Amino acid sequence: MDNILAVLLLVLGGMLVGGAFSLHRQGAARGTVVVVAVLAVLATAGGILWLLPGEG
């Protein structure tokens, strides 16, 4: 179950990256693009960190 959540975070990160790129190409406000890009980085980093072996 844990791996599924990590994969879902990675999928969400990928969708957000695509969304940020699309917003940029459409000429959206810089703040909007930055917020979506930061959310993409956080989701991707969360997915990667979730997959790393932890204590216990």
The 8 nearest C-alpha neighbors of each residue, nearest first, counted from 0:
[[1, 3, 2, 4, 5, 6, 7, 50],
 [2, 0, 4, 3, 5, 49, 50, 6],
 [1, 3, 5, 4, 0, 6, 50, 49],
 [2, 4, 6, 0, 1, 5, 7, 8],
 [5, 3, 7, 1, 2, 6, 8, 0],
 [4, 6, 46, 2, 8, 7, 3, 49],
 [7, 5, 9, 3, 8, 4, 10, 2],
 [6, 8, 10, 4, 9, 5, 11, 3],
 [9, 7, 46, 11, 5, 6, 42, 10],
 [8, 10, 12, 6, 43, 46, 11, 7],
 [11, 9, 7, 13, 12, 8, 6, 14],
 [10, 12, 8, 14, 9, 13, 7, 15],
 [13, 11, 39, 43, 42, 9, 15, 10],
 [14, 12, 10, 16, 15, 11, 9, 17],
 [13, 15, 11, 17, 16, 12, 18, 10],
 [14, 16, 18, 39, 12, 17, 13, 19],
 [17, 15, 13, 19, 18, 14, 39, 12],
 [18, 16, 20, 14, 15, 19, 21, 13],
 [17, 19, 15, 21, 16, 20, 22, 14],
 [18, 20, 22, 16, 32, 21, 17, 35],
 [21, 19, 23, 17, 18, 22, 16, 24],
 [20, 22, 18, 24, 23, 19, 17, 25],
 [21, 23, 19, 25, 27, 20, 24, 18],
 [22, 24, 20, 26, 21, 25, 27, 19],
 [25, 23, 21, 26, 22, 20, 27, 19],
 [26, 24, 22, 23, 27, 21, 20, 28],
 [25, 27, 23, 24, 22, 28, 29, 21],
 [28, 26, 22, 25, 23, 29, 31, 32],
 [27, 29, 31, 30, 26, 32, 23, 22],
 [28, 30, 32, 31, 33, 27, 23, 26],
 [31, 29, 33, 32, 28, 34, 27, 35],
 [30, 32, 34, 33, 28, 29, 35, 27],
 [31, 33, 29, 35, 19, 30, 34, 36],
 [32, 34, 36, 30, 31, 35, 37, 29],
 [33, 35, 37, 31, 36, 32, 30, 38],
 [34, 36, 38, 32, 37, 33, 19, 39],
 [37, 35, 39, 33, 38, 34, 19, 32],
 [38, 36, 40, 34, 39, 35, 33, 41],
 [37, 39, 41, 35, 36, 40, 42, 34],
 [40, 38, 12, 36, 15, 42, 37, 41],
 [39, 41, 37, 43, 38, 42, 44, 36],
 [40, 42, 38, 44, 39, 43, 45, 37],
 [43, 41, 12, 45, 39, 8, 44, 40],
 [44, 42, 12, 9, 46, 40, 45, 41],
 [43, 45, 41, 47, 46, 42, 40, 48],
 [46, 44, 42, 48, 43, 47, 49, 41],
 [47, 45, 5, 8, 49, 43, 9, 44],
 [46, 48, 44, 50, 49, 45, 43, 51],
 [47, 49, 45, 51, 50, 46, 44, 5],
 [48, 50, 46, 47, 51, 5, 45, 1],
 [51, 49, 47, 48, 52, 5, 46, 2],
 [52, 50, 48, 49, 53, 47, 46, 54],
 [53, 51, 50, 54, 49, 48, 55, 47],
 [54, 52, 51, 55, 49, 50, 48, 47],
 [53, 55, 52, 51, 49, 50, 48, 1],
 [54, 53, 52, 51, 49, 50, 1, 48]]
